[in-house]
Amino acid sequence: MWCRLTSRISVENIDALLGRAGVLVSASDNQESVHWDGKDFFVSKLPEDNNFDLLRLFHLEIWPEISDLVAFDVPVIDHASLLIKGAGAAGTALHQDRAYWIGRDPSPTIFSVWIALADMSEERGGLMLSRENQVGVSEMSSFNTGSILEHEEGAALAGEFPITIPDRIASRLAESMGLVDLAKGEAVAFDSFEPHMSGPNVTPTPRLAMKIAYAEGKEKTRYLTRTDTLEGGS
């Protein structure tokens, strides 16, 4: 299940993030499907290096639209990362995030907000979701009520996802998949059961995107930050 958000990240905040992430962006011409150093952009143990000031700016532009819909008792950001797909990188195979998160989120609550840091296109390896699973923003309260599909582990190449939906299932699901044509600053939210994939980046420049994964933190001991802490609350 997924939806388009009406909230939009400002160009000013995106440019501030990309400016600070310049080294990661310039190093992403190694043809990896996802440049994995982007996973660490918001997790430094040193406060001066954790980039939470940028995360806060993005959060404040997104969260007001959705906070009441998800109705978490203790909203947290489970994790956040840059999703930089290198120039010439292969596609990302079809998968559900739930296959990766069962251990850290036994009762499924995590959902992702996927943000375009530049205009997305099929040639650039933009996000692909099922047209049949799109809902309105007001239906986010029904997120994470789906089911998990069969997944298999494979000997993935560097930068590729190691747990994916088998080809015999993925080929059938792919018939309903389509590019989500996001402009710079636009975002979608999708739950942990939503199958998603991306094509190869056949352009000479990196695909630039970001993810913020929100969750119910009431019974969690492992997460990036509470939203009230990020906002400057107690």
mmCIF file of the C-alpha atoms, coordinates in Angstrom:
data_MODEL
# 
_entry.id   MODEL 
# 
loop_
_atom_site.group_PDB 
_atom_site.id 
_atom_site.type_symbol 
_atom_site.label_atom_id 
_atom_site.label_alt_id 
_atom_site.label_comp_id 
_atom_site.label_asym_id 
_atom_site.label_entity_id 
_atom_site.label_seq_id 
_atom_site.pdbx_PDB_ins_code 
_atom_site.Cartn_x 
_atom_site.Cartn_y 
_atom_site.Cartn_z 
_atom_site.occupancy 
_atom_site.B_iso_or_equiv 
_atom_site.pdbx_formal_charge 
_atom_site.auth_seq_id 
_atom_site.auth_comp_id 
_atom_site.auth_asym_id 
_atom_site.auth_atom_id 
_atom_site.pdbx_PDB_model_num 
ATOM 1   C CA . MET A 1 1   ? 0.000  0.000   0.000   1.00 0.00 ? 1   MET A CA 1 
ATOM 2   C CA . TRP A 1 2   ? 1.383  3.401   -0.930  1.00 0.00 ? 2   TRP A CA 1 
ATOM 3   C CA . CYS A 1 3   ? 0.366  7.007   -1.461  1.00 0.00 ? 3   CYS A CA 1 
ATOM 4   C CA . ARG A 1 4   ? 1.676  10.255  -2.859  1.00 0.00 ? 4   ARG A CA 1 
ATOM 5   C CA . LEU A 1 5   ? 2.220  12.943  -0.257  1.00 0.00 ? 5   LEU A CA 1 
ATOM 6   C CA . THR A 1 6   ? 1.087  16.469  -0.922  1.00 0.00 ? 6   THR A CA 1 
ATOM 7   C CA . SER A 1 7   ? 3.969  17.774  1.202   1.00 0.00 ? 7   SER A CA 1 
ATOM 8   C CA . ARG A 1 8   ? 7.029  18.815  -0.743  1.00 0.00 ? 8   ARG A CA 1 
ATOM 9   C CA . ILE A 1 9   ? 10.608 19.297  0.415   1.00 0.00 ? 9   ILE A CA 1 
ATOM 10  C CA . SER A 1 10  ? 11.945 22.743  -0.406  1.00 0.00 ? 10  SER A CA 1 
ATOM 11  C CA . VAL A 1 11  ? 14.685 23.141  -2.985  1.00 0.00 ? 11  VAL A CA 1 
ATOM 12  C CA . GLU A 1 12  ? 16.669 25.093  -0.393  1.00 0.00 ? 12  GLU A CA 1 
ATOM 13  C CA . ASN A 1 13  ? 16.713 22.150  2.041   1.00 0.00 ? 13  ASN A CA 1 
ATOM 14  C CA . ILE A 1 14  ? 17.514 19.631  -0.688  1.00 0.00 ? 14  ILE A CA 1 
ATOM 15  C CA . ASP A 1 15  ? 20.414 21.721  -1.943  1.00 0.00 ? 15  ASP A CA 1 
ATOM 16  C CA . ALA A 1 16  ? 21.739 22.057  1.623   1.00 0.00 ? 16  ALA A CA 1 
ATOM 17  C CA . LEU A 1 17  ? 21.688 18.271  2.011   1.00 0.00 ? 17  LEU A CA 1 
ATOM 18  C CA . LEU A 1 18  ? 23.301 17.589  -1.358  1.00 0.00 ? 18  LEU A CA 1 
ATOM 19  C CA . GLY A 1 19  ? 25.972 20.149  -0.618  1.00 0.00 ? 19  GLY A CA 1 
ATOM 20  C CA . ARG A 1 20  ? 26.947 18.355  2.568   1.00 0.00 ? 20  ARG A CA 1 
ATOM 21  C CA . ALA A 1 21  ? 26.702 14.963  0.875   1.00 0.00 ? 21  ALA A CA 1 
ATOM 22  C CA . GLY A 1 22  ? 28.865 16.066  -2.033  1.00 0.00 ? 22  GLY A CA 1 
ATOM 23  C CA . VAL A 1 23  ? 31.595 13.517  -1.372  1.00 0.00 ? 23  VAL A CA 1 
ATOM 24  C CA . LEU A 1 24  ? 29.097 10.649  -1.384  1.00 0.00 ? 24  LEU A CA 1 
ATOM 25  C CA . VAL A 1 25  ? 27.462 11.888  -4.557  1.00 0.00 ? 25  VAL A CA 1 
ATOM 26  C CA . SER A 1 26  ? 30.750 12.317  -6.406  1.00 0.00 ? 26  SER A CA 1 
ATOM 27  C CA . ALA A 1 27  ? 31.875 8.840   -5.323  1.00 0.00 ? 27  ALA A CA 1 
ATOM 28  C CA . SER A 1 28  ? 28.724 7.175   -6.614  1.00 0.00 ? 28  SER A CA 1 
ATOM 29  C CA . ASP A 1 29  ? 29.970 6.560   -10.147 1.00 0.00 ? 29  ASP A CA 1 
ATOM 30  C CA . ASN A 1 30  ? 31.032 3.036   -9.161  1.00 0.00 ? 30  ASN A CA 1 
ATOM 31  C CA . GLN A 1 31  ? 27.935 1.439   -10.727 1.00 0.00 ? 31  GLN A CA 1 
ATOM 32  C CA . GLU A 1 32  ? 26.601 0.121   -7.415  1.00 0.00 ? 32  GLU A CA 1 
ATOM 33  C CA . SER A 1 33  ? 22.836 -0.301  -7.329  1.00 0.00 ? 33  SER A CA 1 
ATOM 34  C CA . VAL A 1 34  ? 22.772 1.577   -4.036  1.00 0.00 ? 34  VAL A CA 1 
ATOM 35  C CA . HIS A 1 35  ? 25.786 3.436   -2.701  1.00 0.00 ? 35  HIS A CA 1 
ATOM 36  C CA . TRP A 1 36  ? 25.881 1.883   0.766   1.00 0.00 ? 36  TRP A CA 1 
ATOM 37  C CA . ASP A 1 37  ? 27.775 4.692   2.502   1.00 0.00 ? 37  ASP A CA 1 
ATOM 38  C CA . GLY A 1 38  ? 24.531 6.640   2.188   1.00 0.00 ? 38  GLY A CA 1 
ATOM 39  C CA . LYS A 1 39  ? 23.101 4.318   4.847   1.00 0.00 ? 39  LYS A CA 1 
ATOM 40  C CA . ASP A 1 40  ? 25.450 5.919   7.386   1.00 0.00 ? 40  ASP A CA 1 
ATOM 41  C CA . PHE A 1 41  ? 24.758 9.557   6.571   1.00 0.00 ? 41  PHE A CA 1 
ATOM 42  C CA . PHE A 1 42  ? 22.461 10.005  9.573   1.00 0.00 ? 42  PHE A CA 1 
ATOM 43  C CA . VAL A 1 43  ? 23.944 7.554   12.101  1.00 0.00 ? 43  VAL A CA 1 
ATOM 44  C CA . SER A 1 44  ? 27.254 9.022   13.246  1.00 0.00 ? 44  SER A CA 1 
ATOM 45  C CA . LYS A 1 45  ? 27.736 8.723   17.009  1.00 0.00 ? 45  LYS A CA 1 
ATOM 46  C CA . LEU A 1 46  ? 29.220 12.210  17.102  1.00 0.00 ? 46  LEU A CA 1 
ATOM 47  C CA . PRO A 1 47  ? 26.432 14.825  17.316  1.00 0.00 ? 47  PRO A CA 1 
ATOM 48  C CA . GLU A 1 48  ? 28.373 17.257  15.179  1.00 0.00 ? 48  GLU A CA 1 
ATOM 49  C CA . ASP A 1 49  ? 28.565 14.694  12.367  1.00 0.00 ? 49  ASP A CA 1 
ATOM 50  C CA . ASN A 1 50  ? 25.143 13.005  12.447  1.00 0.00 ? 50  ASN A CA 1 
ATOM 51  C CA . ASN A 1 51  ? 23.437 15.423  10.034  1.00 0.00 ? 51  ASN A CA 1 
ATOM 52  C CA . PHE A 1 52  ? 20.356 15.496  12.254  1.00 0.00 ? 52  PHE A CA 1 
ATOM 53  C CA . ASP A 1 53  ? 19.959 19.209  11.556  1.00 0.00 ? 53  ASP A CA 1 
ATOM 54  C CA . LEU A 1 54  ? 19.200 18.333  7.925   1.00 0.00 ? 54  LEU A CA 1 
ATOM 55  C CA . LEU A 1 55  ? 17.007 15.393  8.908   1.00 0.00 ? 55  LEU A CA 1 
ATOM 56  C CA . ARG A 1 56  ? 15.011 17.726  11.138  1.00 0.00 ? 56  ARG A CA 1 
ATOM 57  C CA . LEU A 1 57  ? 14.361 20.112  8.242   1.00 0.00 ? 57  LEU A CA 1 
ATOM 58  C CA . PHE A 1 58  ? 13.021 17.292  6.057   1.00 0.00 ? 58  PHE A CA 1 
ATOM 59  C CA . HIS A 1 59  ? 10.978 15.821  8.899   1.00 0.00 ? 59  HIS A CA 1 
ATOM 60  C CA . LEU A 1 60  ? 9.298  19.139  9.670   1.00 0.00 ? 60  LEU A CA 1 
ATOM 61  C CA . GLU A 1 61  ? 8.146  19.461  6.068   1.00 0.00 ? 61  GLU A CA 1 
ATOM 62  C CA . ILE A 1 62  ? 6.709  15.922  5.938   1.00 0.00 ? 62  ILE A CA 1 
ATOM 63  C CA . TRP A 1 63  ? 5.462  14.970  9.385   1.00 0.00 ? 63  TRP A CA 1 
ATOM 64  C CA . PRO A 1 64  ? 2.597  17.469  9.871   1.00 0.00 ? 64  PRO A CA 1 
ATOM 65  C CA . GLU A 1 65  ? 0.688  15.910  6.952   1.00 0.00 ? 65  GLU A CA 1 
ATOM 66  C CA . ILE A 1 66  ? 0.870  12.367  8.261   1.00 0.00 ? 66  ILE A CA 1 
ATOM 67  C CA . SER A 1 67  ? 1.324  12.434  12.046  1.00 0.00 ? 67  SER A CA 1 
ATOM 68  C CA . ASP A 1 68  ? -2.376 12.229  12.888  1.00 0.00 ? 68  ASP A CA 1 
ATOM 69  C CA . LEU A 1 69  ? -3.011 9.556   10.280  1.00 0.00 ? 69  LEU A CA 1 
ATOM 70  C CA . VAL A 1 70  ? -0.524 7.031   11.656  1.00 0.00 ? 70  VAL A CA 1 
ATOM 71  C CA . ALA A 1 71  ? -1.392 7.859   15.291  1.00 0.00 ? 71  ALA A CA 1 
ATOM 72  C CA . PHE A 1 72  ? 1.754  6.450   16.900  1.00 0.00 ? 72  PHE A CA 1 
ATOM 73  C CA . ASP A 1 73  ? 1.954  6.696   20.692  1.00 0.00 ? 73  ASP A CA 1 
ATOM 74  C CA . VAL A 1 74  ? 5.701  7.263   20.540  1.00 0.00 ? 74  VAL A CA 1 
ATOM 75  C CA . PRO A 1 75  ? 6.662  8.185   16.982  1.00 0.00 ? 75  PRO A CA 1 
ATOM 76  C CA . VAL A 1 76  ? 10.269 7.501   16.096  1.00 0.00 ? 76  VAL A CA 1 
ATOM 77  C CA . ILE A 1 77  ? 12.459 7.536   13.035  1.00 0.00 ? 77  ILE A CA 1 
ATOM 78  C CA . ASP A 1 78  ? 13.616 3.939   12.804  1.00 0.00 ? 78  ASP A CA 1 
ATOM 79  C CA . HIS A 1 79  ? 16.291 4.840   10.258  1.00 0.00 ? 79  HIS A CA 1 
ATOM 80  C CA . ALA A 1 80  ? 17.011 7.303   7.488   1.00 0.00 ? 80  ALA A CA 1 
ATOM 81  C CA . SER A 1 81  ? 19.391 7.086   4.574   1.00 0.00 ? 81  SER A CA 1 
ATOM 82  C CA . LEU A 1 82  ? 20.467 8.522   1.263   1.00 0.00 ? 82  LEU A CA 1 
ATOM 83  C CA . LEU A 1 83  ? 19.592 6.268   -1.671  1.00 0.00 ? 83  LEU A CA 1 
ATOM 84  C CA . ILE A 1 84  ? 22.221 7.090   -4.262  1.00 0.00 ? 84  ILE A CA 1 
ATOM 85  C CA . LYS A 1 85  ? 22.165 4.840   -7.317  1.00 0.00 ? 85  LYS A CA 1 
ATOM 86  C CA . GLY A 1 86  ? 25.400 5.206   -9.241  1.00 0.00 ? 86  GLY A CA 1 
ATOM 87  C CA . ALA A 1 87  ? 25.607 6.181   -12.879 1.00 0.00 ? 87  ALA A CA 1 
ATOM 88  C CA . GLY A 1 88  ? 25.304 3.002   -14.955 1.00 0.00 ? 88  GLY A CA 1 
ATOM 89  C CA . ALA A 1 89  ? 24.123 0.942   -11.973 1.00 0.00 ? 89  ALA A CA 1 
ATOM 90  C CA . ALA A 1 90  ? 21.885 -2.086  -12.366 1.00 0.00 ? 90  ALA A CA 1 
ATOM 91  C CA . GLY A 1 91  ? 18.279 -2.126  -11.254 1.00 0.00 ? 91  GLY A CA 1 
ATOM 92  C CA . THR A 1 92  ? 17.105 -3.052  -7.773  1.00 0.00 ? 92  THR A CA 1 
ATOM 93  C CA . ALA A 1 93  ? 15.165 -6.322  -7.750  1.00 0.00 ? 93  ALA A CA 1 
ATOM 94  C CA . LEU A 1 94  ? 11.589 -6.548  -6.514  1.00 0.00 ? 94  LEU A CA 1 
ATOM 95  C CA . HIS A 1 95  ? 11.332 -6.965  -2.741  1.00 0.00 ? 95  HIS A CA 1 
ATOM 96  C CA . GLN A 1 96  ? 9.332  -6.078  0.353   1.00 0.00 ? 96  GLN A CA 1 
ATOM 97  C CA . ASP A 1 97  ? 11.034 -4.269  3.208   1.00 0.00 ? 97  ASP A CA 1 
ATOM 98  C CA . ARG A 1 98  ? 9.202  -6.498  5.672   1.00 0.00 ? 98  ARG A CA 1 
ATOM 99  C CA . ALA A 1 99  ? 11.531 -9.349  4.723   1.00 0.00 ? 99  ALA A CA 1 
ATOM 100 C CA . TYR A 1 100 ? 14.407 -7.324  6.188   1.00 0.00 ? 100 TYR A CA 1 
ATOM 101 C CA . TRP A 1 101 ? 12.643 -5.806  9.198   1.00 0.00 ? 101 TRP A CA 1 
ATOM 102 C CA . ILE A 1 102 ? 10.888 -8.706  10.933  1.00 0.00 ? 102 ILE A CA 1 
ATOM 103 C CA . GLY A 1 103 ? 13.563 -8.885  13.619  1.00 0.00 ? 103 GLY A CA 1 
ATOM 104 C CA . ARG A 1 104 ? 13.600 -5.178  14.406  1.00 0.00 ? 104 ARG A CA 1 
ATOM 105 C CA . ASP A 1 105 ? 9.840  -4.605  14.076  1.00 0.00 ? 105 ASP A CA 1 
ATOM 106 C CA . PRO A 1 106 ? 7.991  -7.782  15.235  1.00 0.00 ? 106 PRO A CA 1 
ATOM 107 C CA . SER A 1 107 ? 4.570  -6.092  15.022  1.00 0.00 ? 107 SER A CA 1 
ATOM 108 C CA . PRO A 1 108 ? 4.870  -4.257  11.706  1.00 0.00 ? 108 PRO A CA 1 
ATOM 109 C CA . THR A 1 109 ? 4.737  -0.497  12.105  1.00 0.00 ? 109 THR A CA 1 
ATOM 110 C CA . ILE A 1 110 ? 7.599  0.827   9.964   1.00 0.00 ? 110 ILE A CA 1 
ATOM 111 C CA . PHE A 1 111 ? 6.716  2.716   6.817   1.00 0.00 ? 111 PHE A CA 1 
ATOM 112 C CA . SER A 1 112 ? 8.996  4.579   4.441   1.00 0.00 ? 112 SER A CA 1 
ATOM 113 C CA . VAL A 1 113 ? 8.832  8.083   3.046   1.00 0.00 ? 113 VAL A CA 1 
ATOM 114 C CA . TRP A 1 114 ? 10.807 8.034   -0.230  1.00 0.00 ? 114 TRP A CA 1 
ATOM 115 C CA . ILE A 1 115 ? 11.895 11.509  -1.348  1.00 0.00 ? 115 ILE A CA 1 
ATOM 116 C CA . ALA A 1 116 ? 13.191 12.538  -4.768  1.00 0.00 ? 116 ALA A CA 1 
ATOM 117 C CA . LEU A 1 117 ? 16.245 14.760  -4.388  1.00 0.00 ? 117 LEU A CA 1 
ATOM 118 C CA . ALA A 1 118 ? 16.185 15.317  -8.155  1.00 0.00 ? 118 ALA A CA 1 
ATOM 119 C CA . ASP A 1 119 ? 13.593 14.716  -10.846 1.00 0.00 ? 119 ASP A CA 1 
ATOM 120 C CA . MET A 1 120 ? 13.008 10.983  -11.248 1.00 0.00 ? 120 MET A CA 1 
ATOM 121 C CA . SER A 1 121 ? 12.768 9.124   -14.542 1.00 0.00 ? 121 SER A CA 1 
ATOM 122 C CA . GLU A 1 122 ? 12.747 5.512   -15.640 1.00 0.00 ? 122 GLU A CA 1 
ATOM 123 C CA . GLU A 1 123 ? 16.168 6.003   -17.267 1.00 0.00 ? 123 GLU A CA 1 
ATOM 124 C CA . ARG A 1 124 ? 17.590 7.270   -13.975 1.00 0.00 ? 124 ARG A CA 1 
ATOM 125 C CA . GLY A 1 125 ? 16.370 4.229   -12.037 1.00 0.00 ? 125 GLY A CA 1 
ATOM 126 C CA . GLY A 1 126 ? 13.383 5.826   -10.342 1.00 0.00 ? 126 GLY A CA 1 
ATOM 127 C CA . LEU A 1 127 ? 11.168 4.037   -7.848  1.00 0.00 ? 127 LEU A CA 1 
ATOM 128 C CA . MET A 1 128 ? 8.599  1.598   -9.245  1.00 0.00 ? 128 MET A CA 1 
ATOM 129 C CA . LEU A 1 129 ? 5.454  0.619   -7.326  1.00 0.00 ? 129 LEU A CA 1 
ATOM 130 C CA . SER A 1 130 ? 2.264  -1.279  -8.088  1.00 0.00 ? 130 SER A CA 1 
ATOM 131 C CA . ARG A 1 131 ? -0.458 0.905   -9.595  1.00 0.00 ? 131 ARG A CA 1 
ATOM 132 C CA . GLU A 1 132 ? -3.035 -1.382  -7.984  1.00 0.00 ? 132 GLU A CA 1 
ATOM 133 C CA . ASN A 1 133 ? -1.803 -0.625  -4.468  1.00 0.00 ? 133 ASN A CA 1 
ATOM 134 C CA . GLN A 1 134 ? -2.004 3.170   -4.572  1.00 0.00 ? 134 GLN A CA 1 
ATOM 135 C CA . VAL A 1 135 ? -4.323 4.771   -2.013  1.00 0.00 ? 135 VAL A CA 1 
ATOM 136 C CA . GLY A 1 136 ? -5.057 8.287   -0.828  1.00 0.00 ? 136 GLY A CA 1 
ATOM 137 C CA . VAL A 1 137 ? -3.029 9.851   1.975   1.00 0.00 ? 137 VAL A CA 1 
ATOM 138 C CA . SER A 1 138 ? -6.036 9.521   4.296   1.00 0.00 ? 138 SER A CA 1 
ATOM 139 C CA . GLU A 1 139 ? -5.716 5.728   4.069   1.00 0.00 ? 139 GLU A CA 1 
ATOM 140 C CA . MET A 1 140 ? -2.265 5.645   5.661   1.00 0.00 ? 140 MET A CA 1 
ATOM 141 C CA . SER A 1 141 ? -4.026 4.483   8.827   1.00 0.00 ? 141 SER A CA 1 
ATOM 142 C CA . SER A 1 142 ? -4.397 1.109   7.065   1.00 0.00 ? 142 SER A CA 1 
ATOM 143 C CA . PHE A 1 143 ? -0.673 0.732   6.387   1.00 0.00 ? 143 PHE A CA 1 
ATOM 144 C CA . ASN A 1 144 ? 1.068  -2.509  7.395   1.00 0.00 ? 144 ASN A CA 1 
ATOM 145 C CA . THR A 1 145 ? -2.010 -4.711  7.216   1.00 0.00 ? 145 THR A CA 1 
ATOM 146 C CA . GLY A 1 146 ? -0.748 -6.717  4.228   1.00 0.00 ? 146 GLY A CA 1 
ATOM 147 C CA . SER A 1 147 ? 1.078  -10.016 3.967   1.00 0.00 ? 147 SER A CA 1 
ATOM 148 C CA . ILE A 1 148 ? 4.612  -11.011 3.164   1.00 0.00 ? 148 ILE A CA 1 
ATOM 149 C CA . LEU A 1 149 ? 5.455  -12.804 -0.060  1.00 0.00 ? 149 LEU A CA 1 
ATOM 150 C CA . GLU A 1 150 ? 8.029  -15.510 -0.557  1.00 0.00 ? 150 GLU A CA 1 
ATOM 151 C CA . HIS A 1 151 ? 11.586 -14.193 -0.681  1.00 0.00 ? 151 HIS A CA 1 
ATOM 152 C CA . GLU A 1 152 ? 14.881 -15.895 -1.421  1.00 0.00 ? 152 GLU A CA 1 
ATOM 153 C CA . GLU A 1 153 ? 18.451 -15.113 -0.549  1.00 0.00 ? 153 GLU A CA 1 
ATOM 154 C CA . GLY A 1 154 ? 20.962 -14.821 -3.336  1.00 0.00 ? 154 GLY A CA 1 
ATOM 155 C CA . ALA A 1 155 ? 24.622 -14.096 -3.839  1.00 0.00 ? 155 ALA A CA 1 
ATOM 156 C CA . ALA A 1 156 ? 24.017 -10.483 -4.729  1.00 0.00 ? 156 ALA A CA 1 
ATOM 157 C CA . LEU A 1 157 ? 26.593 -8.355  -6.430  1.00 0.00 ? 157 LEU A CA 1 
ATOM 158 C CA . ALA A 1 158 ? 28.044 -5.360  -4.582  1.00 0.00 ? 158 ALA A CA 1 
ATOM 159 C CA . GLY A 1 159 ? 25.343 -2.816  -3.836  1.00 0.00 ? 159 GLY A CA 1 
ATOM 160 C CA . GLU A 1 160 ? 22.418 -5.083  -4.663  1.00 0.00 ? 160 GLU A CA 1 
ATOM 161 C CA . PHE A 1 161 ? 19.717 -6.290  -2.276  1.00 0.00 ? 161 PHE A CA 1 
ATOM 162 C CA . PRO A 1 162 ? 20.431 -9.815  -0.949  1.00 0.00 ? 162 PRO A CA 1 
ATOM 163 C CA . ILE A 1 163 ? 16.824 -10.888 -0.211  1.00 0.00 ? 163 ILE A CA 1 
ATOM 164 C CA . THR A 1 164 ? 14.372 -10.581 -3.101  1.00 0.00 ? 164 THR A CA 1 
ATOM 165 C CA . ILE A 1 165 ? 11.106 -11.967 -4.440  1.00 0.00 ? 165 ILE A CA 1 
ATOM 166 C CA . PRO A 1 166 ? 11.758 -14.996 -6.711  1.00 0.00 ? 166 PRO A CA 1 
ATOM 167 C CA . ASP A 1 167 ? 11.564 -14.432 -10.449 1.00 0.00 ? 167 ASP A CA 1 
ATOM 168 C CA . ARG A 1 168 ? 8.538  -16.693 -10.884 1.00 0.00 ? 168 ARG A CA 1 
ATOM 169 C CA . ILE A 1 169 ? 6.541  -14.387 -8.585  1.00 0.00 ? 169 ILE A CA 1 
ATOM 170 C CA . ALA A 1 170 ? 8.249  -11.127 -9.516  1.00 0.00 ? 170 ALA A CA 1 
ATOM 171 C CA . SER A 1 171 ? 7.551  -11.581 -13.226 1.00 0.00 ? 171 SER A CA 1 
ATOM 172 C CA . ARG A 1 172 ? 3.816  -11.746 -12.527 1.00 0.00 ? 172 ARG A CA 1 
ATOM 173 C CA . LEU A 1 173 ? 3.825  -8.777  -10.161 1.00 0.00 ? 173 LEU A CA 1 
ATOM 174 C CA . ALA A 1 174 ? 5.938  -6.707  -12.541 1.00 0.00 ? 174 ALA A CA 1 
ATOM 175 C CA . GLU A 1 175 ? 2.964  -6.436  -14.899 1.00 0.00 ? 175 GLU A CA 1 
ATOM 176 C CA . SER A 1 176 ? 1.335  -3.957  -12.512 1.00 0.00 ? 176 SER A CA 1 
ATOM 177 C CA . MET A 1 177 ? 4.515  -2.057  -11.635 1.00 0.00 ? 177 MET A CA 1 
ATOM 178 C CA . GLY A 1 178 ? 5.134  1.417   -12.946 1.00 0.00 ? 178 GLY A CA 1 
ATOM 179 C CA . LEU A 1 179 ? 7.455  4.349   -12.446 1.00 0.00 ? 179 LEU A CA 1 
ATOM 180 C CA . VAL A 1 180 ? 6.387  6.908   -9.864  1.00 0.00 ? 180 VAL A CA 1 
ATOM 181 C CA . ASP A 1 181 ? 7.244  10.110  -11.691 1.00 0.00 ? 181 ASP A CA 1 
ATOM 182 C CA . LEU A 1 182 ? 8.408  12.290  -8.830  1.00 0.00 ? 182 LEU A CA 1 
ATOM 183 C CA . ALA A 1 183 ? 9.765  15.788  -9.323  1.00 0.00 ? 183 ALA A CA 1 
ATOM 184 C CA . LYS A 1 184 ? 12.522 17.148  -7.108  1.00 0.00 ? 184 LYS A CA 1 
ATOM 185 C CA . GLY A 1 185 ? 11.168 17.451  -3.578  1.00 0.00 ? 185 GLY A CA 1 
ATOM 186 C CA . GLU A 1 186 ? 8.123  15.209  -4.071  1.00 0.00 ? 186 GLU A CA 1 
ATOM 187 C CA . ALA A 1 187 ? 7.646  12.089  -1.960  1.00 0.00 ? 187 ALA A CA 1 
ATOM 188 C CA . VAL A 1 188 ? 5.652  8.914   -1.557  1.00 0.00 ? 188 VAL A CA 1 
ATOM 189 C CA . ALA A 1 189 ? 4.952  6.879   1.563   1.00 0.00 ? 189 ALA A CA 1 
ATOM 190 C CA . PHE A 1 190 ? 4.711  3.086   1.450   1.00 0.00 ? 190 PHE A CA 1 
ATOM 191 C CA . ASP A 1 191 ? 4.377  0.405   4.082   1.00 0.00 ? 191 ASP A CA 1 
ATOM 192 C CA . SER A 1 192 ? 6.719  -2.485  4.754   1.00 0.00 ? 192 SER A CA 1 
ATOM 193 C CA . PHE A 1 193 ? 4.586  -4.948  2.746   1.00 0.00 ? 193 PHE A CA 1 
ATOM 194 C CA . GLU A 1 194 ? 4.595  -2.903  -0.464  1.00 0.00 ? 194 GLU A CA 1 
ATOM 195 C CA . PRO A 1 195 ? 6.643  -4.645  -3.212  1.00 0.00 ? 195 PRO A CA 1 
ATOM 196 C CA . HIS A 1 196 ? 8.950  -2.166  -4.914  1.00 0.00 ? 196 HIS A CA 1 
ATOM 197 C CA . MET A 1 197 ? 11.842 -2.105  -7.334  1.00 0.00 ? 197 MET A CA 1 
ATOM 198 C CA . SER A 1 198 ? 13.773 0.173   -9.648  1.00 0.00 ? 198 SER A CA 1 
ATOM 199 C CA . GLY A 1 199 ? 15.260 -0.106  -13.093 1.00 0.00 ? 199 GLY A CA 1 
ATOM 200 C CA . PRO A 1 200 ? 18.912 0.499   -13.997 1.00 0.00 ? 200 PRO A CA 1 
ATOM 201 C CA . ASN A 1 201 ? 20.325 3.986   -14.022 1.00 0.00 ? 201 ASN A CA 1 
ATOM 202 C CA . VAL A 1 202 ? 21.368 4.330   -17.649 1.00 0.00 ? 202 VAL A CA 1 
ATOM 203 C CA . THR A 1 203 ? 22.184 8.031   -17.320 1.00 0.00 ? 203 THR A CA 1 
ATOM 204 C CA . PRO A 1 204 ? 25.697 9.450   -16.760 1.00 0.00 ? 204 PRO A CA 1 
ATOM 205 C CA . THR A 1 205 ? 24.704 10.975  -13.407 1.00 0.00 ? 205 THR A CA 1 
ATOM 206 C CA . PRO A 1 206 ? 23.691 9.416   -10.064 1.00 0.00 ? 206 PRO A CA 1 
ATOM 207 C CA . ARG A 1 207 ? 20.074 8.939   -9.060  1.00 0.00 ? 207 ARG A CA 1 
ATOM 208 C CA . LEU A 1 208 ? 19.546 10.999  -5.913  1.00 0.00 ? 208 LEU A CA 1 
ATOM 209 C CA . ALA A 1 209 ? 16.883 10.028  -3.404  1.00 0.00 ? 209 ALA A CA 1 
ATOM 210 C CA . MET A 1 210 ? 16.391 9.740   0.341   1.00 0.00 ? 210 MET A CA 1 
ATOM 211 C CA . LYS A 1 211 ? 14.319 7.630   2.708   1.00 0.00 ? 211 LYS A CA 1 
ATOM 212 C CA . ILE A 1 212 ? 12.945 8.348   6.171   1.00 0.00 ? 212 ILE A CA 1 
ATOM 213 C CA . ALA A 1 213 ? 11.471 5.280   7.892   1.00 0.00 ? 213 ALA A CA 1 
ATOM 214 C CA . TYR A 1 214 ? 8.982  6.076   10.648  1.00 0.00 ? 214 TYR A CA 1 
ATOM 215 C CA . ALA A 1 215 ? 7.725  3.614   13.266  1.00 0.00 ? 215 ALA A CA 1 
ATOM 216 C CA . GLU A 1 216 ? 5.901  3.148   16.544  1.00 0.00 ? 216 GLU A CA 1 
ATOM 217 C CA . GLY A 1 217 ? 8.599  3.388   19.190  1.00 0.00 ? 217 GLY A CA 1 
ATOM 218 C CA . LYS A 1 218 ? 6.563  2.465   22.265  1.00 0.00 ? 218 LYS A CA 1 
ATOM 219 C CA . GLU A 1 219 ? 8.188  -0.961  22.626  1.00 0.00 ? 219 GLU A CA 1 
ATOM 220 C CA . LYS A 1 220 ? 11.319 -0.324  20.590  1.00 0.00 ? 220 LYS A CA 1 
ATOM 221 C CA . THR A 1 221 ? 14.845 -0.159  21.984  1.00 0.00 ? 221 THR A CA 1 
ATOM 222 C CA . ARG A 1 222 ? 16.550 0.243   18.610  1.00 0.00 ? 222 ARG A CA 1 
ATOM 223 C CA . TYR A 1 223 ? 15.840 3.279   16.456  1.00 0.00 ? 223 TYR A CA 1 
ATOM 224 C CA . LEU A 1 224 ? 17.566 6.386   15.142  1.00 0.00 ? 224 LEU A CA 1 
ATOM 225 C CA . THR A 1 225 ? 15.741 9.079   17.124  1.00 0.00 ? 225 THR A CA 1 
ATOM 226 C CA . ARG A 1 226 ? 12.387 9.974   18.599  1.00 0.00 ? 226 ARG A CA 1 
ATOM 227 C CA . THR A 1 227 ? 10.564 12.591  16.608  1.00 0.00 ? 227 THR A CA 1 
ATOM 228 C CA . ASP A 1 228 ? 10.066 14.843  19.649  1.00 0.00 ? 228 ASP A CA 1 
ATOM 229 C CA . THR A 1 229 ? 13.797 14.706  20.376  1.00 0.00 ? 229 THR A CA 1 
ATOM 230 C CA . LEU A 1 230 ? 14.558 15.597  16.771  1.00 0.00 ? 230 LEU A CA 1 
ATOM 231 C CA . GLU A 1 231 ? 12.129 18.492  17.003  1.00 0.00 ? 231 GLU A CA 1 
ATOM 232 C CA . GLY A 1 232 ? 13.797 19.741  20.168  1.00 0.00 ? 232 GLY A CA 1 
ATOM 233 C CA . GLY A 1 233 ? 11.251 18.382  22.650  1.00 0.00 ? 233 GLY A CA 1 
ATOM 234 C CA . SER A 1 234 ? 11.921 16.512  25.872  1.00 0.00 ? 234 SER A CA 1 
# 
